[in-house]
Each structure stands twice: as C-alpha cells, then as structure tokens.
Amino acid sequence: MNKQQFAEALSAQGIELSERQKEQFDAYYRLLVEWNEKMNLTAITEEEQVYNKHFYDSVTPAFYFSFDQVQKVADIGGGAGFPSIPLKIVFPHLQMTIIDSLNKRMNFLQHVAEELGLEQLSPVHGRAEERAQEPAYRQAFDLVVARAVARLNVLSEYCLPFARVGGHFIALKGADISPELNEAKKAIKTLGGKTKQVETLQLPEEAGERNIVIIEKAESTPKGYPRKPGTPAKKPLI
C-alpha cells in the first residue's frame, strides 16, 4: 500500500492522520532505509511493503483496544521500533518505553525520536528478564506490547511482569495462533495474566494473516518471574 492507501485504511478504522503525522511516517521510513544500510533493522525496505507489513501492522492493535485509555506503554524487544514508533506517531500522548538488548538499535530509536519530534519516548538498553526485576519497570505500565519476538509462552514471561495489575499485554502474532495459545495457557496464568480476546485479521493486499492477542493482567506476577536471562527461552513454561 502506498502512503495514501495507508492513511485511507486507517481512516476506515476511525483513525484520522494529520498532515504532521503523515510527514512523521514518511520521515520514519526514510530513516529506516538509511540506517538499514549500516545495521540490520529490517529485511523489508520497499516503501509500499514497509507501509503495509510494518506501519499498518503495528497499528492494528488499536482496531480492538482503546489506546486513549492508556498512558504508560512498554514495547519489549522493540528493535527497529515496531510496533512502538507507529503507535507513538498515531497516539502522541503515549509515554513510550522501548526495551531491547541491542544497544545499536537504541541509538537508532533515539535518533528517530529526535528527528520526528517524538516526546516522552525512551529507548532502554537491556534484557527484559533483568529490566522486569527493577522497581522502575516492574508492574509499572498500563500496557505492554510485543511483535514477533518469541512464542507466546516465552513472550508472556518477558512481558507480563512489566504490566501493572489491571493493565494489559498485547502480543502481535502471525497466522495460526491456536497451538501457541494452548501452549501458553500455563505461562499466562502463572504470570498473573488472563487471555481476554484474540482477534484475527488479514493485512491488505494479501500480505498475510495476523492475530492480536489481548491479555489482561489480573494478578501480580510472582517474585521469581521472569527467571534469569536465557532461562525463559531454554526452559519455557508449559
């Protein structure tokens, strides 16, 4: 989809982009391509593909969840800024924290924030398993988001400890989510979560199926979670 089609597709979902927001998406695309030549940010660089598979995809949770009702948001494993930067452009009021273990990516995100004039955006270098044990981050966010980081049972251990009780965790997943959901039931419950809804959609132009998994943080995460770095992936909760 081109820029105009992107704006029209969001408008069809009740999200109207201002000229300023359209310019921010354009600038973000240009920075993404420019920095991608120096570091591996994305395999997708063709403009219409980026608008569809990265920008539009990143905003899809807003079709099912009210971002007007949240302020403090954390993107875990945010890498090149998906879904955090598109969400921050569309919803400027969000206080966005992006946590990723690769410091080079944090430099990129800081540069994007400065170039696009995005305030209250904080790239934080570190592993989710360690940052989630720090009082400044633990159970401190209204909403936690993650896109294409790990299987849902592992991802829940990375993400749910950051969400406050009464807050939410939204996982942006690919096609055929049923096996992952079944596999993740124990992890979600153990970490204080409760699966609230699962929404399936097709990206425009036959770009594939996506699933939005919305999990409510019903109870506090027990102190022992997340476990030490590397453990959630090596010994997933099943």
N, C-alpha and C positions, 0 to 999 in steps of 0.2 A: 504493500500500500504506500502511496506517496503521502506527502505532508497533508495535503488537502483531505484525502480519504481518511487519514488518521484522525484529523480534527472532526470530520463528519461522523466517523464511527464512535468516537467518544460522545459527541453531541447526541447521538441516538440513544446513548445510555444515560443522558441527563447531565453530562459533564461538558461544560462550555469552556473552551480555551480562549484566553485573551490573546491579543497580538504579542504581548510580552511573553506569555507562556510558550507560544509557537516559536518565538525567537530563541527562547531558552532551550527548547528541544533541538532546534537547528544547531545551536552552538555546541550542545552536548554531543550531537552526532559528529560534528567536525573534530572535536577534541578526542573523541573515542577513536576515530580513524587515525588521527595524528599520533596519538600516544601508542596505538596498537602496533605501530611500526617499530617502537622501541621495546615494548614489553607485550607479553601475551595477555590481552584483555578479552578478546572475542574472536571466534572463527568466522563470525558473520560481520561483514563490513559493507556490503552493498546497501545503499540507502533505504530502498523500499523494504528490504528484508529486516533491517535494523528497526525500522518504524513498526513493523508487524510483529516480529518474533522477540524483540526486546522491549520497545517502548509500550506498545499496546498490551502485550503480555503482562508487563509489570503493573499496569493499572487495573487489570481485570478484577483483583480482589474488591475494588471499590464498587463493582457492579452488585455485590452481595453483602457488603459490610459498610457501615457508615463511618467514614474517616473524619467526619465533622465532630464525632463524639469522642475522639481520642486526641491526645497531645504528644505524650512521650512515646516514641516508636524506636525499636531497635531492629536493624537488619543484620542477621547473623550470617557470616560468610559472604558479605556483600560485594566482594571482588571489584568488578567494574562498575558497580552502582546499580545493580538490578536486584530487587525492584525499587530500592530506596530513592534513587535520583528522580525517576519519573513520578513516583508518588509525591515526593517533596515539591516538584515543579507544579503538579496539579493541586496539591494541598499545602500552600506555603506556610500555614500556621503550624505544621508538624515540627516538633523538636526531634530531629532525626539523628540517631547514633548508628554508625556503621562499624561493625566489628569484623575484622579479617586478620588472618595470621600472616599475610604477606605485606610487608611494610611498603614495598614499591607501589602497591595498589592504593595505599592510604595517601601517598603523595599525589597520585593522580586524582583521587576524590577531593583532596584539599584544593587542588588547582581548579577542578570543575566548580566547586562551591564558590571560589573567588571570582572566576570568570563569569559565572551565571548570576552572581549576586545572591546566592542562597544563604540566608542567615539561619542560625540555630541548626547547623549541620556539623556533626562531629565524627570524623573518621578516627577510629580507635584501633591501634595495632594490638593484637593478642589472640590467644586461643580462647575459644568460647568456654572450654572446660575450666580455665583459670579465671577469666573475667567474671563468670557467673558466680564465683565464690566471693567476689569483692562486694562489700556493702554498698558501694556507689551504684552497682549494676544489678545486684541480686534482687529479684522481685520488685524492680523499680520502674517497669514500663507498662503502659496501658495496652500496648500491642507489640508483638514480636513477629517479624516476617522473615521468611527464608525461601529461596528459589533455587532448585536444582543443586542442593548441597550434598544430601545423603538420603538413604532410605528413611522412611518416616519414623521407625522405632529409634534409630540413631539420632535423627534430626530433632526429635522430641526431647531427647536428653540434652542436646546442645541448646535448645531454645526455651523450653518451658520454665527453667529456673530463672530466666530474666523477666518473665511476666508476673505482674502483681496478681494477687488473688482478686478475682472479679474481672481481670483483664483477659486478653485473648492472644492466641498464637495462630497465625495463618501460614500454611505451607502451600506454595505454588508448585504443583506436581504435573507430571506428564500424563500420558494415557494409561488406562487400565490400572486404576488405583486400588481396586478391591483386595488383591493379595497383600499389598503394603498396609492397608487399613487393618486387616485381620492380624497381620504380623505385629502391628504396633499397639494393639489393644492393651497389653500388659504394661508397656512402657508409658503410654499416655496416662493410665490410671495411677501407676506407681509415682509418677512425677507431679500428680495433682491436677491432671487435665481431664477434660470430658469433651468428646467429639460432639460438636453442636450441629454442623451441617457440612455436606460435601456437594459442591456444585461443579457440574461438567459443562464445558463449552468447547466450541470449535473456533480456532483462530481463523480470521478471514483468509480468503484465497487458498483454502485447503492446506493451511500451514500446520495442521495437526490438532489433536485433542489436548485439552488442558483440564486439570482438576484443581479446584480451590478447596482446601481442607481447613475448616474453621474450628478451632479447638478452644474451649473456654477454660480458664484457669480457675478450677473450682476449690482447690485446697492448696496450702503451702507445699512446696517441694521439700521433701525430707533433706536434712543436712548433708547426707552422704552423696547427694547428686548435684551437679554432674560429677562423675568419677574422674580420676586423674587423666591428663591428656593422653589420647590414644586408646584408652580403655573402652569408651562407648562404641567405637568402630570395630575394635577387636573382639569385644565380648558384648554384643548388643543385648538389650533386654528383650527376651522373647517369652 
